[in-house]
Amino acid sequence: MMLRRWPARTRAGNVWQQRAAAAPRLAAAAALARPVRRAGRCTAASEEQTDGSQRRVKEAIDRAVEDRRENARSAAEGPNEQIASLARRQDTAAAEQLLERESENGVEILPATYIALTEAFVRARPPQEASLRRLLARLLEAKVQPETGVYSKLATAMVRASRDARNSELVLQRLDAAGVMADTRTCNAVVACFALASPARPADAERIFDARMQWQDGCAPANAATFAMLARAYAYARPADPDGARGVLERMRKAEIEPTVDVYNAVLHGDANASPPRVEASERLMGQLEAGELEAAPNRASYNALATAYAKAAPVPLPTKAEALLVRLSAAGLTPDEATFAAIANAYARASDFFGAVSVLEHMQQYAVSPNAVIYGCIFQAAKNAAGRDEHGQLAVARAQEIFEELEPEFRNGHIYASLLRSLGKLGGRKAEAEALYKQAKEEVRPWPSSHIYDAAFEAVRVPFGKELAADWIRECAASGEKRYGRYDAKRPWRKLKGR
């Protein structure tokens, strides 16, 4: 009998022990609820007290949840700050490793951390495509929204990493796969990638616009920046399509979007890049902008675009009109910059007016603008075009050599060396100077070898130094892995190939 009753007592004892252990918890719950019971039923007062106690319980639970979230956020701030600090120092590898480790440990990665890491990857020179793809996957997994601007930056970095504008569409495709609608800024970034390609790709830009930026549900609304990039794509296509750029203006007006000066500047560049350049159309448009007849006022870039049209004018460039824009700039309350003077110097170079190009340096001193490598390149291009056996050509080359000696080494690039070598070649009888200049280029120009410097040097010296130069060229190309030999035969590079 004892053996059969023992399990029953044990079970009963366990039940009483469990009840005793649960008594404090029940007492705490009763203290919160405090129902007033009389004669087996609740009065109206007890019901009000019960409702109040339930509210207090809910508030206590909400406070506990918020405290837990705050503790988790405080615990995550340390790792997030470390990741952001590494990203700001451009230590992207360490930042990515720390991000992966903390994510595996369950630490919440804040959106600001992802933004800092994205900016670090975008600033890398050059950006690494594999790293950008991993970061894109992490952003989508963390549900970072497009409004933060990270996806537009990633689209631009994708193109810089791969040198292919089509890779910018990968961001849009991944957003679609994740069920996230791309915002206007992200779509504009992809359109800009096609507009800024070399050459621009207006058909692809229009494809993105038609598929994603129409005024309908599920599409990001287009804005003035969208149309400015579309116009630029037409302006810098090959060949340029100035009519397509002007068509963007009409589409903006139909959509009741006010054209900005950036759109008008793109139209001006389209006229300048047309073949032949539409100088008269550019002048009419600039006159309307200056007279206030259009929605925007011209800025410095507008005058630079008109100066480019004057420089490319056919059959004869118009450098004097380009230089006269300096007065119109001042009248508009604007000041010229390096691009303005580069366009003016280019106009003089195309007109073979070396001393006119040199006068640009004097104008730059008046406006306290420092010359850059582009402006010096135009000056030496003008020297090459003006060089000849007459007195004027010899004076131009002599002055160009003086300017070259005064140049800082950072400005002596391959184009300047090639222009000066060709200038010496056009004079004739300057083989020793050309040989010395070629050897100096070998010491200063990077990367090396440079085929256009070799071409210029060979045209300047010919033989007998030409064969020695060719042998040296072959050795340098072989050492660097370079397989291109310019316009010369690989076995006999001193012999120029016909038809190339």
C-alpha positions in Angstrom: 0.0 0.0 0.0 2.8 2.4 0.9 4.4 1.8 -2.5 1.2 2.7 -4.3 0.4 5.8 -2.3 3.9 7.3 -2.4 3.7 8.6 -6.0 0.4 10.3 -5.2 1.9 12.1 -2.2 4.9 13.1 -4.2 2.7 14.5 -7.0 0.6 16.4 -4.4 3.7 17.7 -2.7 5.1 18.9 -6.1 1.8 20.7 -6.8 1.9 22.5 -3.5 5.5 23.5 -4.0 4.7 24.9 -7.5 1.8 26.9 -6.0 4.0 28.2 -3.3 6.6 29.3 -5.8 4.0 31.0 -7.9 2.4 32.9 -5.0 4.7 36.0 -5.2 4.0 36.4 -8.9 0.2 36.0 -8.3 0.4 38.5 -5.5 2.2 41.0 -7.8 -0.4 40.6 -10.5 -3.2 41.0 -7.9 -1.5 44.1 -6.6 -1.6 45.6 -10.1 -5.2 44.5 -10.9 -6.7 45.0 -7.4 -10.2 43.9 -8.4 -12.9 44.7 -5.7 -15.2 41.8 -5.4 -18.3 41.8 -3.4 -20.7 38.9 -3.1 -19.2 37.2 -6.1 -19.7 40.1 -8.5 -17.9 43.4 -9.4 -19.4 46.7 -8.8 -19.1 49.7 -11.1 -16.3 51.1 -9.0 -14.4 47.8 -9.3 -14.8 47.9 -13.1 -13.3 51.4 -13.3 -10.4 50.3 -11.1 -9.9 47.2 -13.3 -9.8 49.4 -16.4 -7.3 51.7 -14.7 -5.2 48.8 -13.6 -5.1 47.4 -17.1 -4.0 50.8 -18.5 -1.2 50.8 -15.9 -0.2 47.3 -16.8 -0.1 48.3 -20.5 1.9 51.4 -19.7 4.4 49.4 -17.7 4.8 46.9 -20.5 5.3 49.8 -23.0 7.9 51.4 -20.8 9.7 48.0 -20.4 9.8 47.5 -24.2 11.0 51.1 -24.8 13.7 50.6 -22.1 14.8 47.4 -23.8 15.0 49.2 -27.2 16.9 52.1 -25.7 19.3 49.6 -24.1 19.8 47.8 -27.4 20.3 51.2 -29.2 22.9 52.2 -26.6 24.6 48.9 -27.0 24.7 49.4 -30.8 26.0 53.0 -30.7 29.5 51.8 -29.9 29.9 49.4 -32.8 28.1 51.8 -35.2 30.4 54.7 -34.2 33.4 52.5 -34.8 32.2 51.4 -38.2 31.5 55.0 -39.2 34.9 56.2 -37.9 36.7 53.6 -40.0 34.6 54.7 -43.0 35.5 58.3 -42.5 39.1 57.4 -42.5 38.6 55.5 -45.8 39.6 52.2 -44.2 36.8 50.5 -46.0 38.1 46.9 -45.6 38.2 47.2 -41.8 34.8 48.9 -41.7 33.3 46.1 -43.8 34.8 43.4 -41.6 33.5 45.0 -38.4 30.1 45.5 -40.0 29.9 41.8 -40.9 31.0 40.7 -37.4 28.6 43.0 -35.5 25.7 42.0 -37.8 26.4 38.3 -36.9 26.4 39.2 -33.2 22.9 40.7 -33.6 23.9 44.3 -33.3 21.5 46.7 -35.1 23.3 48.6 -37.8 21.9 52.1 -38.0 21.0 53.8 -41.4 23.6 56.6 -40.6 26.3 53.9 -40.5 25.3 52.5 -43.9 25.3 56.1 -45.3 28.8 56.7 -44.0 30.1 53.4 -45.4 28.5 54.1 -48.8 30.2 57.5 -49.0 33.5 55.8 -48.2 33.1 53.3 -51.0 32.1 56.0 -53.4 35.1 58.1 -52.5 37.6 55.2 -53.1 39.9 55.7 -56.1 38.9 53.8 -58.0 35.8 52.2 -56.4 35.8 48.4 -56.3 32.8 46.9 -58.1 32.7 43.7 -56.0 32.6 45.8 -52.8 29.9 48.0 -54.2 27.8 44.9 -55.0 28.2 43.5 -51.5 27.2 46.9 -50.0 24.1 47.1 -52.2 23.0 43.6 -51.0 23.5 44.7 -47.4 21.6 47.9 -47.9 18.6 46.0 -49.3 18.8 43.4 -46.6 18.8 46.1 -43.9 15.8 47.8 -45.8 17.6 51.2 -46.1 15.2 53.4 -48.0 16.1 55.2 -51.2 15.3 58.6 -49.7 18.6 58.4 -47.8 20.4 59.0 -51.1 22.7 55.9 -50.8 21.4 54.2 -54.0 21.9 57.2 -56.2 25.6 57.4 -55.0 26.0 53.7 -55.5 24.7 54.0 -59.1 27.3 56.6 -59.9 30.1 54.6 -58.2 29.2 51.5 -60.2 29.9 53.4 -63.4 33.2 54.7 -62.1 34.3 51.2 -61.1 33.3 49.5 -64.3 33.5 52.4 -66.8 30.2 51.1 -68.2 27.1 53.3 -67.8 24.9 50.2 -68.1 26.0 49.0 -64.7 24.1 51.8 -63.1 20.9 50.0 -63.9 21.9 47.2 -61.6 20.8 49.3 -58.6 17.3 49.7 -60.1 17.1 46.0 -60.9 18.0 45.1 -57.3 15.5 47.6 -55.9 12.8 46.0 -58.1 13.7 42.5 -56.9 13.4 43.7 -53.3 10.0 45.3 -53.9 11.3 48.8 -53.3 10.3 51.6 -55.6 13.3 53.8 -56.7 12.9 57.5 -55.9 13.4 60.4 -58.3 17.0 61.0 -57.1 18.0 57.4 -57.8 16.4 57.4 -61.3 18.1 60.8 -62.0 21.4 59.3 -61.1 21.0 56.5 -63.6 19.9 59.0 -66.3 22.9 61.1 -65.5 25.2 58.1 -65.9 24.1 57.7 -69.5 24.2 61.5 -70.1 27.8 61.8 -68.8 29.1 58.8 -70.6 31.6 59.4 -73.4 30.0 59.6 -75.8 26.6 60.2 -74.2 23.8 57.7 -74.8 20.5 59.6 -75.2 18.6 56.4 -76.2 19.4 54.7 -72.9 18.6 57.8 -71.0 15.2 58.1 -72.7 14.5 54.4 -72.0 15.0 54.9 -68.3 12.8 58.0 -68.4 10.0 56.2 -70.3 10.0 53.1 -68.1 10.4 54.8 -64.6 9.8 58.5 -64.6 6.4 59.0 -66.3 3.6 60.7 -64.3 1.7 57.5 -63.3 1.4 55.2 -60.3 4.5 53.2 -59.6 6.9 55.7 -61.2 9.2 58.3 -59.7 8.1 61.8 -60.9 10.5 63.6 -63.2 11.8 67.0 -62.2 13.9 69.8 -63.8 17.1 67.9 -63.1 15.8 64.9 -65.1 15.2 67.0 -68.2 18.6 68.8 -67.8 20.3 65.4 -68.0 18.2 64.3 -71.0 19.2 67.5 -72.8 22.8 67.0 -72.0 22.7 63.5 -73.3 21.5 64.8 -76.7 24.2 67.6 -76.6 27.1 65.3 -76.0 26.0 62.4 -78.2 28.2 61.4 -81.1 27.1 63.0 -83.4 25.5 65.7 -81.3 21.7 66.2 -81.7 20.9 69.8 -81.0 17.3 69.3 -82.2 16.8 66.6 -79.6 18.1 68.9 -76.9 15.7 71.6 -78.0 12.9 69.1 -78.0 13.5 68.5 -74.2 12.6 72.2 -73.7 9.2 71.7 -75.4 8.5 68.6 -73.3 9.2 70.5 -70.1 6.8 73.2 -71.0 4.1 70.7 -71.9 4.7 69.0 -68.5 4.4 72.5 -66.9 7.9 72.2 -65.5 9.8 75.5 -65.7 13.1 75.1 -67.6 16.2 75.9 -65.6 19.4 77.4 -66.8 21.1 74.0 -66.9 18.7 72.9 -69.6 19.4 76.0 -71.7 23.2 75.4 -71.2 22.7 71.9 -72.5 21.0 73.3 -75.6 23.9 75.8 -76.0 26.4 72.9 -75.8 24.4 71.0 -78.3 24.7 73.9 -80.8 28.4 74.1 -80.1 29.0 70.4 -80.6 26.9 70.2 -83.8 28.6 69.6 -87.1 28.9 72.3 -88.3 28.4 74.3 -85.1 25.2 76.4 -84.9 26.8 79.6 -83.9 23.9 81.9 -84.9 21.4 79.7 -83.0 23.6 79.9 -79.9 23.8 83.7 -80.2 20.0 84.0 -80.6 19.4 81.9 -77.5 22.0 83.8 -75.4 20.4 87.1 -76.5 17.0 85.9 -75.2 18.5 84.8 -71.9 20.3 88.1 -71.5 17.2 90.1 -72.3 15.1 88.2 -69.8 12.7 86.8 -72.4 13.0 83.2 -71.0 12.4 81.5 -67.7 16.1 81.6 -66.5 19.0 84.0 -66.5 22.4 83.0 -68.0 25.2 82.0 -65.7 28.9 81.6 -66.2 28.5 78.1 -67.8 26.2 79.7 -70.4 28.9 82.1 -71.6 31.4 79.3 -71.5 29.2 77.2 -73.9 28.9 80.2 -76.3 32.7 80.6 -76.1 33.0 77.0 -77.1 30.7 77.6 -80.1 32.9 80.5 -81.2 36.1 78.3 -80.9 34.5 75.5 -83.0 33.0 77.8 -85.6 33.6 76.7 -89.2 35.1 77.5 -91.5 37.0 80.0 -89.4 37.0 80.2 -85.6 36.0 83.4 -83.9 38.5 84.1 -81.2 37.8 87.8 -81.0 34.1 87.2 -80.3 35.1 84.6 -77.7 37.3 87.2 -76.0 34.6 89.8 -76.1 32.5 87.6 -73.9 34.6 88.7 -71.0 33.0 92.2 -71.2 29.5 90.6 -71.4 30.3 88.5 -68.3 31.2 91.5 -66.3 28.1 93.4 -67.4 26.0 90.4 -66.1 27.8 90.6 -62.8 29.7 87.4 -63.4 33.4 86.6 -63.4 35.2 84.2 -65.7 36.8 81.0 -64.6 39.4 78.5 -66.0 36.8 77.0 -68.4 36.1 80.5 -69.8 39.8 81.2 -70.5 40.3 77.6 -71.8 37.6 78.2 -74.4 39.1 81.5 -75.5 42.6 80.0 -75.7 41.2 77.1 -77.7 39.6 79.6 -80.2 43.0 81.2 -80.7 44.7 77.8 -81.1 42.2 76.7 -83.7 42.9 80.0 -85.5 46.7 79.4 -85.4 47.1 82.7 -83.5 49.8 81.8 -81.0 50.3 85.3 -79.5 46.6 85.7 -79.2 46.6 82.5 -77.1 49.4 83.9 -75.0 47.5 87.1 -74.3 44.9 84.9 -72.5 47.5 84.5 -69.7 47.5 88.3 -69.2 43.7 88.4 -69.0 43.9 85.7 -66.4 46.2 87.8 -64.2 43.7 90.7 -64.4 41.0 88.4 -63.0 43.3 86.6 -60.5 42.6 83.2 -62.2 45.5 80.7 -62.2 46.1 78.9 -65.5 45.8 75.1 -65.6 47.2 72.3 -67.8 44.3 72.7 -70.3 45.1 76.3 -71.0 48.8 75.6 -71.4 47.9 72.8 -73.7 45.9 75.2 -75.9 48.9 77.6 -76.0 51.3 74.9 -77.1 48.7 73.7 -79.6 48.6 77.2 -81.0 52.4 77.2 -81.2 52.3 73.9 -83.2 49.6 75.3 -85.6 51.6 78.6 -86.0 55.0 77.0 -86.4 56.7 77.4 -89.7 59.8 78.4 -91.5 58.8 82.0 -91.8 59.8 84.6 -89.2 56.4 84.6 -87.4 56.5 80.8 -87.0 60.0 80.8 -85.6 59.1 83.6 -83.1 56.1 81.5 -82.0 58.2 78.4 -81.3 60.9 80.4 -79.6 58.3 82.0 -77.2 56.7 78.6 -76.7 60.1 77.2 -75.6 60.5 80.0 -73.1 57.1 79.3 -71.6 57.9 75.6 -71.4 61.1 76.3 -69.4 59.0 78.4 -67.0 56.4 75.7 -66.5 56.0 73.8 -63.3 56.7 70.0 -63.9 53.1 69.2 -62.9 51.9 71.0 -66.1 54.3 69.3 -68.5 52.0 66.5 -69.6 52.3 64.3 -72.7 50.2 66.6 -74.9 52.4 69.6 -74.2 55.5 67.6 -75.0 54.0 66.3 -78.2 52.9 69.7 -79.4 56.4 71.2 -78.7 58.1 68.3 -80.5 55.9 68.8 -83.6 56.6 72.5 -83.5 60.3 71.8 -83.7 59.7 69.3 -86.5 57.9 71.9 -88.5 60.8 74.3 -88.2 63.3 71.8 -89.5 67.0 71.5 -88.5 66.1 71.1 -84.7 67.0 67.4 -84.3 69.3 67.9 -81.3 66.7 70.0 -79.5 64.0 67.4 -80.3 66.2 64.5 -79.1 66.9 66.3 -75.8 63.2 67.1 -75.4 62.2 63.5 -76.0 64.7 62.3 -73.3 63.3 64.8 -70.9 59.8 63.5 -71.6 60.9 60.0 -70.7 61.9 61.3 -67.3 58.8 63.3 -66.5 55.8 61.9 -68.4 53.8 59.1 -66.7 52.5 56.7 -67.7 55.3 55.7 -70.1 55.7 54.7 -72.9 53.5 57.3 -74.7 52.8 56.6 -78.4 51.8 60.1 -79.3 55.1 61.5 -77.9 57.0 58.9 -79.9 55.1 59.8 -83.0 55.9 63.5 -82.5 59.5 62.9 -81.7 60.0 60.7 -84.8 58.4 63.3 -87.0 60.8 65.9 -85.6 64.1 63.9 -85.9 63.5 61.3 -88.6 66.8 59.5 -89.4 69.6 58.8 -88.3 68.4 59.3 -84.8 65.1 57.8 -85.8 66.4 54.3 -85.9 68.0 54.6 -82.5 64.7 56.1 -81.2 62.8 53.2 -82.7 65.0 50.6 -81.0 64.6 52.3 -77.7 60.8 52.5 -78.2 60.6 48.8 -78.9 62.5 47.9 -75.7 60.3 50.2 -73.6 57.1 48.8 -75.1 58.3 45.2 -74.5 59.3 46.0 -70.9 55.9 47.6 -70.1 53.8 45.1 -71.9 52.6 47.7 -74.4 51.6 46.2 -77.7 50.6 49.3 -79.6 53.3 51.1 -81.6 51.3 54.1 -82.9 51.3 54.4 -86.7 54.5 52.4 -87.2 55.4 48.9 -88.1 56.3 46.7 -85.0 59.4 45.3 -86.7 60.5 48.6 -88.3 58.8 51.3 -86.3 60.8 54.1 -88.1 58.7 53.3 -91.2 55.2 54.8 -91.0 52.4 52.5 -92.2 50.3 53.8 -95.0 46.6 54.4 -94.6 46.7 54.7 -90.8 
